[in-house]
């Protein structure tokens, strides 16, 4: 299906125009005999005029058509959209040509709109088939190279190239509802700081705005590329939209406000950073001062501790010297005492020798016999005399044992009575010896037992 054909005499004709664009009636090409030799402008193959059941006029390829003709691959929906675009263009007072190819073949417009004075041209592309971003940019650049504006029109629910080039997304008519634009046209909401797509915009209204330059394409500033689609309740990313100068100005004004806010925020953050830096520096200075004071305190404490240690060492040394002096003094006292003890013991031994030297062996035997007899009569136990003889522990007297227990001391030396065991009876030869012992005052007289043995015999102890 095609809306244009090449007439052998009139040239290019357009089935959508009442006069086919060249002053001819539709009947001049439709069902005439002989048939007019019409050709396809795209592939050059023969075509003939037809009318669809919906009364749509178009040109159909003759049998044997080439498979690579672009127009053969276009759907009915595509053709209807092209027809709608051409109809709207003409309704707003512009010329519309369908399926126009550039003289050099660099572009082929589905619908080319031209102003009445010929100063402006806008290509309208009904793009229903998939196309890559690179290809659509390249085709757009070709139009721009020839100073032709362009608007790509898609009808799918999701169009991948929306916002990459000047484009809109439309919804086809249903019942009384006309063709409407649902995406691609937006206004800037200053209070929200966001672009919002205009909902359910009549396609005729939009195209009038574009052709009268009331709506233009705009490259959205980077920070505002998330555009609100109200009917779909979602955000979509758009680099390019159709809008008004007023909305562009609002975006610029909002961006300037945002920049002022960000500048103020950066300055505020810088002030806060500097204040924080000052706080850190002051805290660091305080910390260093505290460390310095602590170091001074620690040094002073160490000095005091060192002084206390030094004084302690001095005191310890002093005490050690005092102890040594005391030890020496005690040693001297002990030595003196020992000397005195030795001297005392020597004197006592000498006195003991003299004490016992006065007693002969016979007198000694006599004395022992008297004691033995006395104790036998009294205790009825045999007496034992210490075989060691006179000992210092018994005041240089001789120990007397009954049943192996100390019972008394025989004739202790008067000079050594302090050595006697406590409460032990003392036996002496006569009253003279008893008096010598009692007169020392070192023994209870009741402990002294004496006999009436004579003093007349003088014998050596040894």
Secondary structure, 3 states (H helix, E strand, C coil): CECEEEECCCEEEECCCCCCCCCCCHHHCCCCCCCCCEECCCCCCEEEEEECCCCCEEEEECCCCCCCCHHHHCCHHHHHHHHHHHHHHHHCCCEEEEEEECCCCCCEEEEEEECCCCCCEEEEEECCCCCCHHHHHHHHHHHHHCCCEEEEEECCCCCCCECCECEEEEECCECCECCEEEECEEEEECCCCEEEECCCEEHHHHHHHHHCCCCEEEECCHHHCEEEECCCCEEEECCEEEECHHHHHHHHHHHHHHHHHHHHHHHHHHHHHHHHHHHHHHHHHHHHHHHHHHHHHHHHHHHHHHHHHHHHHHHHHHHHHHHHHHHHHHHHHHHHHHHHHHHHHHHHHHHHHHHHHCCCHHHHHHHHHHHHHHHHHHHCCCEEECCCCCEHHHCCEEEEEECCEEEEEECCCHHHHHHCCCCCEEEECCHHHHHHHHCCCCCCHHHEEECCCCCCCCCCCC
